[in-house]
């Protein structure tokens, strides 16, 4: 969060709720950090696209079940339009405020 804090401070409040009972796993922490950072930056862009005077909200939550560790990132942005829902997991799909771009 420190890396994105300058970008977030004028548009989004970040709430972090980490489950302290999550067991250790074998993973590349730097890659997990990069994914979460990208999600938070994307969430902030969505919130900024509303051009609201009010601060938006980004929530990061971790939880654990018998078979899974779950990381959730939610925001108060506008959401995804119906036309993009079918394509949201297409490789190289990027969204910005002006256009849909397919690299």
C-alpha positions in Angstrom: 0.0 0.0 0.0 2.9 2.3 0.6 3.7 2.4 -3.1 0.2 3.5 -4.0 -0.5 5.7 -1.1 0.4 9.0 -2.9 -2.1 8.1 -5.7 -4.8 7.0 -3.3 -4.7 9.8 -0.7 -6.9 12.2 -2.7 -9.5 9.8 -3.9 -9.8 6.6 -1.9 -9.8 5.3 1.6 -8.4 1.8 2.0 -9.7 -0.6 4.6 -7.6 -3.7 5.3 -9.1 -6.7 7.2 -6.5 -9.5 7.3 -7.4 -12.9 8.8 -4.6 -13.7 11.3 -5.3 -17.5 11.2 -4.2 -18.0 7.6 -1.5 -20.7 7.5 1.8 -20.1 5.7 1.9 -21.3 2.1 4.6 -21.6 -0.5 4.2 -18.7 -2.9 6.2 -15.8 -4.4 5.2 -12.9 -2.1 6.5 -10.4 -4.7 4.0 -11.7 -7.3 1.1 -11.7 -4.8 2.0 -8.2 -3.8 2.1 -7.1 -7.5 -1.3 -8.6 -8.2 -2.9 -6.8 -5.2 -1.2 -3.6 -6.1 -2.6 -3.8 -9.6 -6.1 -4.5 -8.3 -5.9 -1.5 -5.9 -4.6 0.8 -8.6 -7.4 -0.3 -10.9 -10.0 0.1 -8.2 -8.7 3.7 -7.6 -8.9 4.5 -11.3 -12.5 3.2 -11.3 -13.3 5.4 -8.3 -11.6 8.4 -9.9 -13.7 7.9 -13.0 -16.8 8.9 -11.0 -15.3 12.4 -10.6 -17.0 12.7 -7.2 -16.1 15.1 -4.4 -16.5 12.2 -1.9 -13.7 9.8 -1.1 -14.2 6.3 -2.5 -13.6 3.1 -0.6 -11.3 0.2 -1.4 -11.5 -2.9 0.9 -8.9 -5.6 1.1 -9.8 -8.7 2.9 -8.2 -12.1 3.5 -9.9 -15.2 4.7 -9.3 -18.9 5.0 -11.4 -22.0 4.5 -10.4 -25.7 4.7 -9.1 -25.7 1.1 -8.5 -22.1 0.1 -6.9 -18.8 1.0 -9.1 -16.0 -0.3 -7.9 -12.5 -1.1 -10.7 -10.0 -1.9 -10.4 -6.5 -3.2 -13.6 -4.5 -3.5 -14.2 -0.9 -4.5 -17.0 1.7 -4.6 -16.4 2.4 -8.3 -19.0 2.2 -11.0 -18.6 -1.6 -11.7 -18.3 -3.3 -15.0 -20.8 -2.7 -17.8 -22.8 -5.6 -19.2 -21.0 -5.4 -22.5 -17.6 -5.9 -20.9 -18.7 -8.7 -18.5 -18.3 -11.4 -21.2 -14.8 -10.1 -22.1 -13.3 -9.2 -18.7 -11.0 -12.2 -18.6 -9.8 -12.0 -22.2 -6.0 -11.8 -22.3 -4.5 -8.3 -22.8 -7.9 -6.6 -22.3 -7.3 -3.1 -20.7 -9.9 -0.7 -19.7 -9.4 3.1 -19.4 -11.6 6.1 -19.0 -11.7 6.8 -22.7 -11.9 3.5 -24.5 -11.7 -0.3 -24.4 -8.3 -1.3 -25.7 -7.3 -4.8 -27.0 -3.6 -5.2 -27.3 
